[in-house]
Amino acid sequence: MAALSRTRIATSTITGAFSRVWRTSRKFRIGFTIFVALLCLGAFSIATPSYYKNWYYFRKDTPPQLTSLDFLLGITTNGRSVFWILVNAIINSLAIAAVTTLIAAHLGLFIGMVAGIRGGWVDKVLMFVTDTFVTIPGFPLLYVMSMVLRPMLTMPLLGLLISLTSWPWPARQVRAIVLSLRERDYITVARLSGMGTGKILASEIFPHLLGWHLINSTNTVLYSIGSEAGLAILGLSILQEDTLGTMIYWCQHYGALYRGIWWWIAPPIIALILLFISLYLISAGLQEYFNPRLRG
Amino acid sequence: MVSKPLIQYLIGRIITYVATLFAAFTIIFLLLKAMPTSIVDLIIESMRATGAVYDPQALIQLREALYEIFGLKGSLLEQYVTFLRRFLTMDFGPSMISFPTPAKELVVRYIPWTVGLLTFTTVLSWIVGNFLGTLATLFRKSKASKVLQGMALTLYPIPYYILALILIFLFAYILPVFPIGGGAPTAPLISLEFWKQVVYRSFLPAISIILPSMFGWWFLSSSTLTLNVLSEDYYMYGELRGLPKSYLFKKYVLRNILLPQTTALALSLGGIFGGALLTEAVFAYPGLGLLLYRAVGSGDYGVALSILSLSIIGISTATLIIDLIYPLIDPRVRYR
């Protein structure tokens, strides 16, 4: 019973916070609407017919027609339906981004919190490793790693690889925030009343980081989708799966633009741009909500 | 003239520089070492599977280099030492794309194109972006600033390679004004024709880098910094004293935002070698990016690792240089 009411309170605070952000920031409203619209488009992938992977199922290079979903966005040079490729690509790109966010954002949060609260040599070692990762330029490291692992690349593995380059900055920032919180009186009170370090982190420090964590997670999604598309353009993503990046890669590979098959290359580019703008607006809107000074 | 603390500071900073370089290469060593042991054979297998014909001599040398790089030869210490030697001298054996040429030589040949393009675009967008960002924030009620703000919000999140694709679509396909791709200019180096070709070739790539960084990143960051200055007491006091806007702009705002922005400029100049690799790949611009694109296509680890090594050295050297000259531009920081 108590647990139930607690979840009810939690949900009501979440919806409350959401509606407050929604009301505060126009950027958030626009971004969130576009994002949900893209998700709805991606949701069509549930209904994907099994023949969508087959090559030359349709007559190739057919321009967009409104006759059926298969022809809605035209047909590629391989005789595959662009619509079904696109909806699956959106979901797959978001799935890779979700893996990255789950790993990188939380790893950064965890390492930053531990380094900040423990201090001493733990802090020194963790920050040395973090600083070194910051020195290594992200994209070159990423392409070397995915070049090495190309024969065995899967979507979760790709998410993991992208995480490799996206946790250090968050870790540094979290540590800075935790350091500024650590010396506050209420933390000392909690410590003196016998609260363990884990408990302090979870119930006294984490709530302060929640807003920051949300913003950072949004940015990680953005970064991950961008990195995957970048790798794919070089031909280093999982080329047999449909993601927004590999879609562009195959367009380039078959020279879609030069043959005038704009309906093949335009959808992934438009989807990517909308995705980037919407996520950025969500992140900027959250920032305005948590930091009123920026509302200017 | 040269004081003792200054020398101490310099030595300390250079030691940190060397330490970070070593640490970065060690991390890459460990990452590559953590790969499955059969990876080299898998790589060579998948190269063969693409059907390309390789010189058998090249394959043997490649296998040799890969075994050393992935730490599959000799004791752990030996592995580490050979690995470091290869990274610091950028000696990764012969390149696959043009066989007997060493990978390093190939990379060095492509560097001027990348450095030329990116130095020009970075510096230009830094100057104009900061100027516009500050002005637009000072006069944020005006229509023009609103337009610029909207533009920045749209352009900033779009990756530069996506923008590159759009530009190709617009200016090489719909309006065929610029070339779709192509190699280096053919005219002799010291002729007007050569430089004309260079400008023609690099116009679109330059625009695709300038747009998001000038109107996106530099605009937004200088705008945020200006907002911070505007809410400071000293600015309000200056305004109440009735100082002219141009004076406030020059002495109160610009000087304060220039400091962090200079650091950021140096950092992005340091990131040149790993920076706009994709733009060059998309435009077939004859720089490191195109080289990398070809290297990836044919599994040329020598070239790929050379570019990685180059970009690590570039960024840490840039950080070193910033730290060394920082006391010169910021009177608040003296050598400590």
Chai-1 contact restraints between the chains, C-beta under 6 A:
chainA,res_idxA,chainB,res_idxB,connection_type,confidence,min_distance_angstrom,max_distance_angstrom,comment,restraint_id
A,T132,B,A23,contact,1.0,0.0,6.0,A-B,restraint_1
A,T132,B,A24,contact,1.0,0.0,6.0,A-B,restraint_2
A,T132,B,I27,contact,1.0,0.0,6.0,A-B,restraint_3
A,T135,B,T20,contact,1.0,0.0,6.0,A-B,restraint_4
A,T135,B,A24,contact,1.0,0.0,6.0,A-B,restraint_5
A,T135,B,S316,contact,1.0,0.0,6.0,A-B,restraint_6
A,I136,B,A24,contact,1.0,0.0,6.0,A-B,restraint_7
A,I136,B,I312,contact,1.0,0.0,6.0,A-B,restraint_8
A,P137,B,G274,contact,1.0,0.0,6.0,A-B,restraint_9
A,P137,B,S311,contact,1.0,0.0,6.0,A-B,restraint_10
A,P137,B,I315,contact,1.0,0.0,6.0,A-B,restraint_11
A,F139,B,G274,contact,1.0,0.0,6.0,A-B,restraint_12
A,P140,B,G274,contact,1.0,0.0,6.0,A-B,restraint_13
A,P140,B,L308,contact,1.0,0.0,6.0,A-B,restraint_14
A,P140,B,S311,contact,1.0,0.0,6.0,A-B,restraint_15
A,V144,B,A304,contact,1.0,0.0,6.0,A-B,restraint_16
A,V144,B,L308,contact,1.0,0.0,6.0,A-B,restraint_17
A,M147,B,A304,contact,1.0,0.0,6.0,A-B,restraint_18
A,V148,B,M35,contact,1.0,0.0,6.0,A-B,restraint_19
A,P151,B,L42,contact,1.0,0.0,6.0,A-B,restraint_20
A,P151,B,S46,contact,1.0,0.0,6.0,A-B,restraint_21
A,G226,B,P159,contact,1.0,0.0,6.0,A-B,restraint_22
A,G230,B,L278,contact,1.0,0.0,6.0,A-B,restraint_23
A,I233,B,Y161,contact,1.0,0.0,6.0,A-B,restraint_24
A,I233,B,L278,contact,1.0,0.0,6.0,A-B,restraint_25
A,L234,B,Y293,contact,1.0,0.0,6.0,A-B,restraint_26
A,L234,B,V296,contact,1.0,0.0,6.0,A-B,restraint_27
A,G235,B,V296,contact,1.0,0.0,6.0,A-B,restraint_28
A,L257,B,Y173,contact,1.0,0.0,6.0,A-B,restraint_29
A,I269,B,L165,contact,1.0,0.0,6.0,A-B,restraint_30
A,L272,B,I162,contact,1.0,0.0,6.0,A-B,restraint_31
A,I273,B,I158,contact,1.0,0.0,6.0,A-B,restraint_32
A,F276,B,P157,contact,1.0,0.0,6.0,A-B,restraint_33
A,F276,B,I158,contact,1.0,0.0,6.0,A-B,restraint_34
A,I277,B,P157,contact,1.0,0.0,6.0,A-B,restraint_35
A,Y280,B,P157,contact,1.0,0.0,6.0,A-B,restraint_36
A,G296,B,L227,contact,1.0,0.0,6.0,A-B,restraint_37
